[in-house]
Amino acid sequence: MSGQRDSASEIREMFVKEPLANWNGAIMPLSEVRVSVLDRAFLFGDAIYEVIRIYNGKPFLFQEHVSRLEKSIEKMGLAANGQSIAARIQETISASDVESGIVYVQVTRGVAPRSHRYPDSLPKPNELIYVSEFNDPYLELRETGAAVIIQDDLRWKRCDLKSVNLLANCMAAQAAHEAGCADALFVNTAGELVEGSRTSLFGVRNGTILTAPLGKNILPGITRKLLMDLAEKSGVELREETLHSERLSEIDELFLTGTTTEILPITAVDDQPIGSGEVGPVVQRLLVAYKNRIAEFSAL
């Protein structure tokens, strides 16, 4: 009809600045989403999440993220369907018109009377998706390198699950912020460096990349896996070997990876330089390979 605008155009105009949400299948501004205080995510942190990067309007490593989401759903025993959520993610990205951004996905066990054990009859999960623009805060640090601090690993013992139980991560990230650092590295009681507060950790010794083997204490990072693939294609040797806080002087280069972090060179830990104190040649090589991978994806 004359004078009417199609719904997609209206959505694009409404959400130029505000993130666009998909709440249980209904698209709305993020500020309009309403959650019951009896949702188990609010009461117990009984929920999982994913963060996906958008390049050129498309979700990067999408199937890998969906696969990890499905594994988290299965391990947590949530009554949710990963493929249905995946379709909603695509729908929300298309409606948002965001070209460079992130998708946040959270699946809760749902609303039920407060009780520590799961309800006898599983409630309907609450599924939140939102898409927002992303201004990369790490652009300069990828050139100069970043500093980090070490923090005791106070997290629960199932870090392989991408759960919203992130209080220890938040405390570590805040400590890093107050110290003027980009992130915090978790160290366990054995002196092993496992990962960052929101990142995977890699070191380089004598030209070989080292990273801790996966286990229940480490999240199987999507970008971690991509980095390992890029290293192989670039002809850089990589070995799964745990880094130790007391042996950082043996490490020539250090770097972090993550969905929004991408690859971040680390040049100092607790005010002590790593290697030469500058971004090293192996990390520089990987940064180029990563940038090329994004360019190839964006051109598809």
Secondary structure, DSSP 8 states (H G I E B T S, - for coil): -TT---HHHHHHHHTSSS-EEEETTEEEEGGG----TTBHHHHH--EEEEEEEEETTEETTHHHHHHHHHHHHHHHT----HHHHHHHHHHHHHHHT-SSEEEEEEEE--B--S-SS--SS----EEEEEEEE---TTHHHHHH-EEEEEEE--S-S-TTS-BS--HHHHHHHHHHHHTT-SEEEEE-TTSEEEEESSSEEEEEETTEEEE----TTS---HHHHHHHHHHHHTT--EEE--EEGGGGGG-SEEEEEETTTEEEEEEEETTEE-TTSS--HHHHHHHHHHHHHHHHHHH-
